[in-house]
Amino acid sequence: MSFQRKNRNRLSLSTFLFALAMGPASAQSIDDVAARLKSTFSEQGVEIDWSGVSGDTSSMLLQGVKFKPAGVEQPMDIGDVTLKGISEANGDYRIATVSTNAYSRTEGELAFEMSPFVMRDVVLFADGTNSPFGGMLYYRAANLDDLAVKSAGKTAFSASGIAIEMSEFDGGKPVSMTATVPSFTSDLTLIEDPRYKDAINALGYQNIKGSILMDGSWNLADGKMDITKYDIKVDDAGTFGMTFSIGGYTVEFIKSVQELQKQMAAMPEDADNSAQGMAMLGLMQQLSFNSASVRFIDNSLTNKVLEYVGKQQGMSGKDVANQAKAIIPFGLAQLQNPDLTAQASAAVNQYFDNPRSLEILASPASPVPFAMIMADAMANPANLTKTLGVAVKANQN
């Protein structure tokens, strides 16, 4: 064999081996991918199983999938799940898309219907390592076109265009998250309790429409979790929003919580789980409170409620507002925080005079350990509002 032929053969072999190392996972590895998927869900306290596995790395099918979260007695039959575009890099399996079939389930008069759920750019991190995403399933995007809950054939709740996105995973940078529900509806005429039915009819909210938006980030390095926006908007009513920020939500914390949840789920219903409860409280001491807020932006709901309450009591909506202005300072006085009482009373007065927005904030000067919050709540609750830096604002932009 000539020198050139030997080199050509060596080059061909090395090229082939390089392609195997960098290319898609081999057809023989689909069982390994399935096993990795099962172990990933197991770390989260979810049992997942199937009746068969077929296909190859271009299109792999899990048949007859059953899904059982911890604490749930009966598994959910979600049908077939398809995985497409599987590759392997540094021991991690990367999957272009994971999708279910349309799903429906009926129990008595209640029915649940869901269009196919699709996740994109899924990563199943290597076994035998400390999962860099806390043992949770990581994906870049997920979409659900439609879901509906029906009662006696009528749609009680529906949502469409549900989408979740996460930033590219990099262990050294926070992962940003966005979730949107552009449209949801709810038929409140199906509520039969007369106490609520009368109020719903009087306020004119027999059928409501709205949207949901959530933005946040998680820094795996220090466990800082920020939800910078969580807004639920109801058309012709208002927007309820909240934010919060905590520290210490690390991968180690998540794994410890998951292990405790598994232990508690495996215990008989009548078993004494006080030890696990104490252990959970102990874990909570690792967290710290940075800030939180609750805000309502009015879009006609406040005046409608005032008028409704006024009619129930034989007075005007304005009289109800004035009555509330007079009562609230006495209720707030129990907090033993005169500055907060004065501030909150002024904010409530301003809001009732011109309903635009009302917000309650907690912004301590520095992060407060959960242990200190629990201690104040039990031993000195009057000091808690000062510890957390609670404030009330009205009609702020």
PABALO-364658 format. One line per field, with one value per residue (C-alpha): residue number from 0; x, y, z. Coordinates in nm, 3 decimals. Example, Ala and Ser with C-alpha at 12.3 -4.5 7.8 and 13.67 -1.06 7.14 Angstrom:
<recs>
num = [0 / 1]
x = [1.230 / 1.367]
y = [-0.450 / -0.106]
z = [0.780 / 0.714]
</recs>
This chain:
<recs>
num = [0 / 1 / 2 / 3 / 4 / 5 / 6 / 7 / 8 / 9 / 10 / 11 / 12 / 13 / 14 / 15 / 16 / 17 / 18 / 19 / 20 / 21 / 22 / 23 / 24 / 25 / 26 / 27 / 28 / 29 / 30 / 31 / 32 / 33 / 34 / 35 / 36 / 37 / 38 / 39 / 40 / 41 / 42 / 43 / 44 / 45 / 46 / 47 / 48 / 49 / 50 / 51 / 52 / 53 / 54 / 55 / 56 / 57 / 58 / 59 / 60 / 61 / 62 / 63 / 64 / 65 / 66 / 67 / 68 / 69 / 70 / 71 / 72 / 73 / 74 / 75 / 76 / 77 / 78 / 79 / 80 / 81 / 82 / 83 / 84 / 85 / 86 / 87 / 88 / 89 / 90 / 91 / 92 / 93 / 94 / 95 / 96 / 97 / 98 / 99 / 100 / 101 / 102 / 103 / 104 / 105 / 106 / 107 / 108 / 109 / 110 / 111 / 112 / 113 / 114 / 115 / 116 / 117 / 118 / 119 / 120 / 121 / 122 / 123 / 124 / 125 / 126 / 127 / 128 / 129 / 130 / 131 / 132 / 133 / 134 / 135 / 136 / 137 / 138 / 139 / 140 / 141 / 142 / 143 / 144 / 145 / 146 / 147 / 148 / 149 / 150 / 151 / 152 / 153 / 154 / 155 / 156 / 157 / 158 / 159 / 160 / 161 / 162 / 163 / 164 / 165 / 166 / 167 / 168 / 169 / 170 / 171 / 172 / 173 / 174 / 175 / 176 / 177 / 178 / 179 / 180 / 181 / 182 / 183 / 184 / 185 / 186 / 187 / 188 / 189 / 190 / 191 / 192 / 193 / 194 / 195 / 196 / 197 / 198 / 199 / 200 / 201 / 202 / 203 / 204 / 205 / 206 / 207 / 208 / 209 / 210 / 211 / 212 / 213 / 214 / 215 / 216 / 217 / 218 / 219 / 220 / 221 / 222 / 223 / 224 / 225 / 226 / 227 / 228 / 229 / 230 / 231 / 232 / 233 / 234 / 235 / 236 / 237 / 238 / 239 / 240 / 241 / 242 / 243 / 244 / 245 / 246 / 247 / 248 / 249 / 250 / 251 / 252 / 253 / 254 / 255 / 256 / 257 / 258 / 259 / 260 / 261 / 262 / 263 / 264 / 265 / 266 / 267 / 268 / 269 / 270 / 271 / 272 / 273 / 274 / 275 / 276 / 277 / 278 / 279 / 280 / 281 / 282 / 283 / 284 / 285 / 286 / 287 / 288 / 289 / 290 / 291 / 292 / 293 / 294 / 295 / 296 / 297 / 298 / 299 / 300 / 301 / 302 / 303 / 304 / 305 / 306 / 307 / 308 / 309 / 310 / 311 / 312 / 313 / 314 / 315 / 316 / 317 / 318 / 319 / 320 / 321 / 322 / 323 / 324 / 325 / 326 / 327 / 328 / 329 / 330 / 331 / 332 / 333 / 334 / 335 / 336 / 337 / 338 / 339 / 340 / 341 / 342 / 343 / 344 / 345 / 346 / 347 / 348 / 349 / 350 / 351 / 352 / 353 / 354 / 355 / 356 / 357 / 358 / 359 / 360 / 361 / 362 / 363 / 364 / 365 / 366 / 367 / 368 / 369 / 370 / 371 / 372 / 373 / 374 / 375 / 376 / 377 / 378 / 379 / 380 / 381 / 382 / 383 / 384 / 385 / 386 / 387 / 388 / 389 / 390 / 391 / 392 / 393 / 394 / 395 / 396]
x = [0.000 / 0.140 / 0.213 / -0.062 / -0.320 / -0.233 / -0.282 / -0.610 / -0.735 / -0.628 / -0.793 / -1.117 / -1.118 / -1.048 / -1.319 / -1.567 / -1.480 / -1.505 / -1.849 / -1.964 / -1.843 / -2.000 / -2.308 / -2.648 / -2.681 / -2.672 / -2.992 / -2.896 / -2.906 / -3.278 / -3.331 / -3.062 / -3.244 / -3.570 / -3.397 / -3.243 / -3.586 / -3.730 / -3.451 / -3.488 / -3.857 / -3.784 / -3.552 / -3.853 / -4.069 / -4.261 / -4.298 / -4.315 / -4.349 / -4.449 / -4.549 / -4.291 / -4.008 / -3.955 / -3.796 / -3.453 / -3.281 / -3.460 / -3.801 / -3.832 / -4.172 / -4.263 / -4.588 / -4.861 / -4.694 / -4.822 / -4.745 / -4.774 / -4.667 / -4.575 / -4.877 / -5.116 / -5.267 / -5.365 / -5.129 / -5.244 / -5.251 / -5.116 / -5.072 / -4.772 / -4.481 / -4.255 / -3.891 / -3.724 / -3.368 / -3.170 / -2.799 / -2.536 / -2.273 / -2.051 / -2.280 / -2.594 / -2.878 / -3.021 / -3.362 / -3.496 / -3.864 / -4.063 / -4.436 / -4.748 / -5.067 / -5.390 / -5.519 / -5.865 / -6.000 / -6.355 / -6.467 / -6.841 / -6.962 / -6.610 / -6.391 / -6.036 / -5.911 / -5.564 / -5.400 / -5.053 / -4.790 / -4.455 / -4.116 / -3.820 / -3.444 / -3.473 / -3.159 / -3.136 / -2.826 / -2.580 / -2.645 / -2.389 / -2.324 / -2.471 / -2.738 / -2.662 / -3.035 / -3.134 / -3.259 / -3.537 / -3.617 / -3.456 / -3.593 / -3.568 / -3.937 / -4.272 / -4.607 / -4.965 / -5.217 / -5.537 / -5.671 / -6.025 / -6.215 / -6.578 / -6.871 / -7.176 / -7.067 / -7.015 / -6.668 / -6.598 / -6.241 / -6.026 / -5.683 / -5.499 / -5.154 / -4.972 / -4.597 / -4.290 / -3.937 / -3.604 / -3.268 / -2.975 / -2.839 / -2.503 / -2.405 / -2.237 / -2.532 / -2.891 / -3.156 / -3.434 / -3.791 / -4.105 / -4.451 / -4.754 / -5.121 / -5.244 / -5.607 / -5.817 / -6.192 / -6.413 / -6.788 / -6.896 / -7.263 / -7.175 / -7.122 / -7.436 / -7.379 / -7.638 / -7.406 / -7.159 / -7.408 / -7.594 / -7.270 / -7.148 / -7.472 / -7.481 / -7.122 / -7.175 / -6.899 / -7.093 / -6.821 / -6.472 / -6.174 / -5.814 / -5.445 / -5.145 / -4.782 / -4.487 / -4.120 / -3.841 / -3.489 / -3.296 / -2.927 / -2.810 / -2.478 / -2.626 / -2.987 / -3.142 / -3.492 / -3.665 / -4.021 / -4.024 / -4.376 / -4.675 / -4.980 / -5.330 / -5.545 / -5.924 / -6.085 / -6.315 / -6.214 / -5.844 / -5.499 / -5.374 / -4.994 / -4.725 / -4.346 / -4.105 / -3.736 / -3.573 / -3.219 / -3.080 / -3.290 / -2.987 / -2.957 / -2.864 / -3.176 / -3.396 / -3.247 / -3.299 / -3.664 / -3.719 / -3.577 / -3.805 / -4.105 / -4.023 / -4.001 / -4.332 / -4.507 / -4.388 / -4.528 / -4.873 / -5.152 / -5.182 / -4.805 / -4.643 / -4.453 / -4.369 / -3.997 / -4.013 / -4.214 / -3.946 / -3.680 / -3.869 / -3.881 / -3.509 / -3.449 / -3.656 / -3.400 / -3.160 / -3.378 / -3.372 / -3.639 / -3.534 / -3.860 / -4.222 / -4.517 / -4.887 / -5.058 / -5.405 / -5.456 / -5.822 / -6.026 / -6.377 / -6.398 / -6.361 / -6.656 / -6.870 / -6.798 / -6.864 / -7.201 / -7.295 / -7.206 / -7.389 / -7.709 / -7.687 / -7.670 / -7.907 / -7.645 / -7.439 / -7.102 / -6.945 / -7.087 / -6.933 / -6.596 / -6.616 / -6.710 / -6.405 / -6.181 / -6.299 / -6.261 / -5.923 / -5.706 / -5.849 / -5.772 / -5.418 / -5.351 / -5.321 / -4.994 / -4.840 / -4.662 / -4.790 / -4.591 / -4.735 / -5.087 / -5.069 / -4.918 / -5.166 / -5.465 / -5.360 / -5.305 / -5.646 / -5.816 / -5.642 / -5.737 / -6.107 / -6.125 / -5.981 / -5.933 / -5.626 / -5.383 / -5.312 / -4.987 / -4.846 / -4.469 / -4.216 / -3.862 / -3.620 / -3.293 / -3.107 / -3.210 / -3.390 / -3.334 / -3.655 / -3.552 / -3.582 / -3.921 / -4.053 / -3.915 / -4.085 / -4.411 / -4.420 / -4.262 / -4.316 / -4.563 / -4.599 / -4.234 / -4.274 / -4.388 / -4.080 / -3.847 / -3.980 / -4.002 / -4.372 / -4.520 / -4.851 / -4.883 / -5.178 / -5.213 / -4.841 / -4.730]
y = [0.000 / 0.337 / 0.617 / 0.829 / 0.548 / 0.492 / 0.860 / 0.866 / 0.568 / 0.729 / 1.057 / 0.877 / 0.690 / 1.002 / 1.194 / 0.913 / 0.905 / 1.285 / 1.274 / 1.015 / 1.229 / 1.552 / 1.428 / 1.300 / 1.030 / 0.683 / 0.489 / 0.243 / 0.524 / 0.602 / 0.381 / 0.587 / 0.908 / 0.764 / 0.660 / 1.008 / 1.167 / 0.938 / 1.019 / 1.395 / 1.383 / 1.155 / 1.420 / 1.652 / 1.398 / 1.296 / 0.939 / 0.899 / 0.570 / 0.435 / 0.115 / 0.127 / 0.316 / 0.324 / 0.524 / 0.680 / 1.009 / 1.189 / 1.098 / 0.899 / 0.793 / 0.718 / 0.522 / 0.521 / 0.771 / 0.795 / 1.093 / 1.083 / 1.378 / 1.310 / 1.283 / 1.196 / 0.848 / 0.781 / 0.854 / 1.064 / 0.889 / 1.153 / 0.928 / 0.935 / 1.179 / 1.252 / 1.360 / 1.496 / 1.601 / 1.431 / 1.499 / 1.449 / 1.694 / 1.660 / 1.390 / 1.605 / 1.507 / 1.794 / 1.757 / 1.995 / 1.936 / 1.733 / 1.725 / 1.552 / 1.469 / 1.656 / 1.550 / 1.524 / 1.384 / 1.366 / 1.306 / 1.331 / 1.665 / 1.810 / 1.781 / 1.902 / 1.953 / 2.053 / 2.097 / 1.944 / 2.078 / 2.150 / 2.218 / 2.333 / 2.311 / 2.074 / 1.974 / 1.655 / 1.711 / 1.427 / 1.177 / 1.133 / 1.507 / 1.788 / 1.902 / 2.268 / 2.348 / 2.201 / 1.874 / 2.057 / 2.016 / 2.294 / 2.416 / 2.737 / 2.761 / 2.591 / 2.650 / 2.544 / 2.676 / 2.601 / 2.456 / 2.445 / 2.329 / 2.245 / 2.181 / 2.000 / 2.081 / 2.455 / 2.613 / 2.731 / 2.844 / 2.864 / 3.002 / 3.033 / 3.118 / 3.012 / 3.061 / 3.024 / 3.132 / 3.102 / 3.251 / 3.039 / 2.838 / 2.959 / 2.853 / 3.189 / 3.408 / 3.440 / 3.260 / 3.498 / 3.369 / 3.501 / 3.345 / 3.485 / 3.398 / 3.650 / 3.554 / 3.372 / 3.361 / 3.245 / 3.191 / 3.298 / 3.220 / 2.861 / 2.959 / 2.843 / 2.981 / 3.262 / 3.472 / 3.507 / 3.486 / 3.801 / 3.998 / 3.873 / 3.975 / 4.314 / 4.392 / 4.274 / 4.014 / 3.711 / 3.646 / 3.780 / 3.806 / 3.886 / 3.810 / 3.708 / 3.819 / 3.702 / 3.809 / 3.693 / 3.563 / 3.310 / 3.334 / 2.979 / 3.102 / 3.275 / 3.154 / 3.497 / 3.456 / 3.766 / 3.782 / 4.134 / 4.112 / 3.887 / 4.067 / 3.924 / 4.163 / 4.136 / 4.351 / 4.628 / 4.546 / 4.598 / 4.443 / 4.253 / 4.248 / 4.120 / 4.105 / 3.938 / 3.874 / 3.612 / 3.489 / 3.146 / 2.956 / 2.753 / 2.420 / 2.261 / 2.404 / 2.270 / 1.923 / 1.914 / 2.019 / 1.760 / 1.487 / 1.585 / 1.592 / 1.239 / 1.118 / 1.278 / 1.144 / 0.791 / 0.799 / 0.655 / 0.912 / 0.853 / 0.858 / 1.121 / 1.351 / 1.613 / 1.539 / 1.613 / 1.927 / 2.050 / 1.967 / 2.175 / 2.468 / 2.426 / 2.445 / 2.763 / 2.930 / 2.924 / 3.171 / 3.548 / 3.806 / 4.090 / 4.258 / 4.206 / 4.409 / 4.367 / 4.619 / 4.674 / 4.902 / 4.992 / 4.986 / 5.052 / 4.763 / 4.976 / 5.207 / 4.912 / 4.733 / 5.048 / 5.099 / 4.733 / 4.737 / 5.068 / 4.927 / 4.632 / 4.875 / 5.141 / 5.407 / 5.547 / 5.421 / 5.747 / 5.691 / 5.343 / 5.489 / 5.751 / 5.482 / 5.278 / 5.584 / 5.627 / 5.261 / 5.176 / 5.387 / 5.203 / 4.868 / 4.973 / 5.104 / 4.742 / 4.721 / 4.963 / 5.145 / 5.506 / 5.608 / 5.321 / 5.388 / 5.751 / 5.665 / 5.386 / 5.595 / 5.881 / 5.639 / 5.475 / 5.816 / 5.922 / 5.599 / 5.612 / 5.975 / 5.884 / 5.506 / 5.450 / 5.221 / 5.096 / 4.922 / 4.755 / 4.718 / 4.549 / 4.673 / 4.623 / 4.817 / 4.487 / 4.122 / 3.976 / 3.607 / 3.405 / 3.301 / 3.664 / 3.700 / 3.389 / 3.504 / 3.842 / 3.682 / 3.463 / 3.682 / 4.041 / 4.066 / 4.442 / 4.481 / 4.282 / 4.575 / 4.771 / 4.477 / 4.436 / 4.806 / 4.796 / 5.096 / 5.179 / 5.398 / 5.516 / 5.638 / 5.603 / 5.563]
z = [0.000 / -0.097 / 0.148 / -0.009 / 0.019 / 0.386 / 0.457 / 0.267 / 0.467 / 0.796 / 0.695 / 0.605 / 0.935 / 1.141 / 0.952 / 1.022 / 1.393 / 1.415 / 1.253 / 1.505 / 1.792 / 1.671 / 1.486 / 1.598 / 1.859 / 1.706 / 1.635 / 1.906 / 2.167 / 2.154 / 2.461 / 2.637 / 2.544 / 2.678 / 3.001 / 3.038 / 2.993 / 3.260 / 3.508 / 3.445 / 3.534 / 3.829 / 3.976 / 3.979 / 4.160 / 3.848 / 3.731 / 3.354 / 3.171 / 2.830 / 2.658 / 2.380 / 2.210 / 1.833 / 1.554 / 1.531 / 1.610 / 1.329 / 1.472 / 1.794 / 1.931 / 2.294 / 2.280 / 2.545 / 2.777 / 3.135 / 3.355 / 3.739 / 3.959 / 4.321 / 4.549 / 4.263 / 4.287 / 3.926 / 3.634 / 3.339 / 3.001 / 2.764 / 2.459 / 2.225 / 2.252 / 1.952 / 1.980 / 1.667 / 1.583 / 1.862 / 1.897 / 2.168 / 2.289 / 2.598 / 2.735 / 2.705 / 2.474 / 2.270 / 2.108 / 1.844 / 1.933 / 2.185 / 2.110 / 2.235 / 2.051 / 2.126 / 2.468 / 2.622 / 2.946 / 3.082 / 3.440 / 3.488 / 3.353 / 3.347 / 3.038 / 2.973 / 2.616 / 2.505 / 2.164 / 2.104 / 2.345 / 2.176 / 2.337 / 2.130 / 2.187 / 2.483 / 2.675 / 2.882 / 3.091 / 3.143 / 3.420 / 3.694 / 3.724 / 3.925 / 3.682 / 3.607 / 3.584 / 3.918 / 3.774 / 3.594 / 3.227 / 3.024 / 2.692 / 2.491 / 2.400 / 2.454 / 2.288 / 2.348 / 2.096 / 2.287 / 2.609 / 2.743 / 3.050 / 2.985 / 3.216 / 3.085 / 2.731 / 2.795 / 2.795 / 3.149 / 3.075 / 2.765 / 2.675 / 2.346 / 2.217 / 2.535 / 2.490 / 2.715 / 2.625 / 2.807 / 2.718 / 2.603 / 2.894 / 3.025 / 3.374 / 3.434 / 3.339 / 3.466 / 3.263 / 3.161 / 3.125 / 2.958 / 2.961 / 2.780 / 2.751 / 2.492 / 2.541 / 2.798 / 2.856 / 3.141 / 3.148 / 3.496 / 3.425 / 3.510 / 3.876 / 4.057 / 4.408 / 4.439 / 4.658 / 4.371 / 4.086 / 4.195 / 4.219 / 3.879 / 3.710 / 3.883 / 3.784 / 3.428 / 3.427 / 3.304 / 3.047 / 3.101 / 2.869 / 2.946 / 2.911 / 3.125 / 3.102 / 3.312 / 3.295 / 3.521 / 3.560 / 3.766 / 3.849 / 3.917 / 4.058 / 4.365 / 4.354 / 4.294 / 4.151 / 4.016 / 3.889 / 3.747 / 3.607 / 3.660 / 3.524 / 3.491 / 3.290 / 3.271 / 3.005 / 3.135 / 3.494 / 3.567 / 3.594 / 3.898 / 3.903 / 4.134 / 4.152 / 4.390 / 4.437 / 4.660 / 4.716 / 4.795 / 4.540 / 4.436 / 4.260 / 4.592 / 4.756 / 4.474 / 4.499 / 4.876 / 4.836 / 4.563 / 4.785 / 5.072 / 4.840 / 4.723 / 5.083 / 5.177 / 4.866 / 4.945 / 5.300 / 5.383 / 5.421 / 5.797 / 5.859 / 6.082 / 5.848 / 6.111 / 6.073 / 5.701 / 5.775 / 6.014 / 5.758 / 5.501 / 5.742 / 5.794 / 5.421 / 5.397 / 5.622 / 5.328 / 5.141 / 5.176 / 5.091 / 4.862 / 4.763 / 4.659 / 4.539 / 4.468 / 4.241 / 4.099 / 3.799 / 3.776 / 3.457 / 3.595 / 3.845 / 4.160 / 4.095 / 3.986 / 4.314 / 4.518 / 4.346 / 4.395 / 4.766 / 4.803 / 4.658 / 4.898 / 5.190 / 5.058 / 4.992 / 4.705 / 4.590 / 4.708 / 5.057 / 5.064 / 4.967 / 5.242 / 5.491 / 5.390 / 5.424 / 5.783 / 5.884 / 5.726 / 5.963 / 6.265 / 6.107 / 6.016 / 6.368 / 6.483 / 6.289 / 6.543 / 6.263 / 6.265 / 5.958 / 5.753 / 5.884 / 5.776 / 5.439 / 5.362 / 5.471 / 5.245 / 4.954 / 5.000 / 5.017 / 4.698 / 4.525 / 4.616 / 4.504 / 4.163 / 4.113 / 3.895 / 4.076 / 4.427 / 4.520 / 4.831 / 4.831 / 5.057 / 4.993 / 5.284 / 5.275 / 5.246 / 5.193 / 5.495 / 5.582 / 5.597 / 5.948 / 6.062 / 5.892 / 6.065 / 6.400 / 6.370 / 6.256 / 6.567 / 6.835 / 6.723 / 6.431 / 6.482 / 6.377 / 6.056 / 5.839 / 5.951 / 5.888 / 5.534 / 5.456 / 5.366 / 5.184 / 5.010 / 4.704 / 4.496 / 4.138 / 4.059 / 3.698]
</recs>
